[in-house]
Amino acid sequence: MDRFAVLQAFARVAETKSFSEAARRLRASKSAVSRQVAALEAELGVRLFHRTTRSLTLTEAGQGYYTQVERILADLDDADASVSRLQAEPRGRLRISVPMSFGFLHLAQALPDFLERFPEVEADLSMSDRFVDLVEEGFDLAVRIGLLEDSSLIARRIAPIRTVVCGSPDYLRKRGVPAHPRDLAGHDCLCYTLMSGSDSWRFVDAGGAPMQVEVKGRMRADNGDALRVAALKGLGLCHLPTFIVGADLQSGALASVLGSFVPDDFAAYAVYPSARLLSPKVRAFVDFLTERFGGTPYWDLVD
């Protein structure tokens, strides 16, 4: 027995005091509605209606049951309406995973603007450089940077990511400016340990072919901001995205080298489990990220 359909049939008969009118409202046959009510009475073991040739009224038990059924059906209508509203406009809690540096330097600055635009959304921001399982850990989406591996996740490109090799002017005066990636053998290089092959930096040769150069130095770290500080202090050359060092390049605190050898195939992506039935809050946030960081990002703008 379809409990929901039976309760609807009982409620419509109780409201209209007519099997015929209840059937019309339910777009069902009178006999079908009558069978549903009879089956409900048989299951409950109680008569719900007084039936005569001229009238149909609720029994005392039927009146008490109708009061509860009416509340249940109203709650279901409210639940349906709530879900429909969720699908119509951005609202609810949005769980976001983002790399530490990008999150602190850029997303944390942008997120209040998104929340102001969509006041029914709440944000739960997790900043970590570890790789998270979106489905297993319950995240709505993640911002990921670099070359994406094949996966079942949907990825949308939100911004180009340019990387540079750079060092402080003082370091370059003391140690010289490398003219070719192979010259890095004579330099202290600051390595990011969370990147696969952190001691082997990627470049392209004059013909655009990929090349790898082994590097070494006195400091390694799993955070790009720590390497930036070390480079500013003159400890060596770092190979970092401009969203970390862009302001230093613009101010002259750091100077880029080997620019014609550094590949530009990195990007920032919004990744999420499925494009099917994508919630408005996720769709709105991905659109916002593309609007805020797409094109030429502000950290790469030159006055």
Sequence and secondary structure as in RCSB ss.txt:
>XXXX:A:sequence
MDRFAVLQAFARVAETKSFSEAARRLRASKSAVSRQVAALEAELGVRLFHRTTRSLTLTEAGQGYYTQVERILAD
LDDADASVSRLQAEPRGRLRISVPMSFGFLHLAQALPDFLERFPEVEADLSMSDRFVDLVEEGFDLAVRIGLLED
SSLIARRIAPIRTVVCGSPDYLRKRGVPAHPRDLAGHDCLCYTLMSGSDSWRFVDAGGAPMQVEVKGRMRADNGD
ALRVAALKGLGLCHLPTFIVGADLQSGALASVLGSFVPDDFAAYAVYPSARLLSPKVRAFVDFLTERFGGTPYWD
LVD
>XXXX:A:secstr
  HHHHHHHHHHHHHHT HHHHHHHHTS HHHHHHHHHHHHHHHTS  EEE SS EEE HHHHHHHHHHHHHHHH
HHHHHHHHHHHHHS  EEEEEEE HHHIIIIIHHHHHHHHHH TTEEEEEEE SS   HHHHT SEEEEEES   
 SSEEEEEEEE EEEEE HHHHHHH   SSGGGGGGS EEEETTSTTTTEEEEE TTS EEEEE   S EES HH
HHHHHHHTTS EEEEEHHHHHHHHHHTSSEEE GGGS   EEEEEEES STT  HHHHHHHHHHHHHHSSS GGG
   
